[in-house]
Amino acid sequence: METWFYEVVSIDGDYANLKRTDTESDDLKLVARALLPPEISEGSRLKYEFMQYSMEDKD
């Protein structure tokens, strides 16, 4: 299973715009906030793995 990393670019009501950080891309992905951790804010870093989003661990 692949792991992808995102940054929350903006939050608009019940949706958030995510930008991939592990690859070069200017595309944004619109994701329902219900699928994201409740503590997200703009600038939060997320990990997508096993069909779930979680806050990226700070090493």
Secondary structure as UniProt FT lines:
FT   STRAND          3..12
FT   TURN            13..14
FT   STRAND          15..20
FT   STRAND          28..32
FT   HELIX           33..35
FT   TURN            38..39
FT   TURN            42..43
FT   STRAND          45..49
FT   TURN            50..51
FT   STRAND          52..55
//
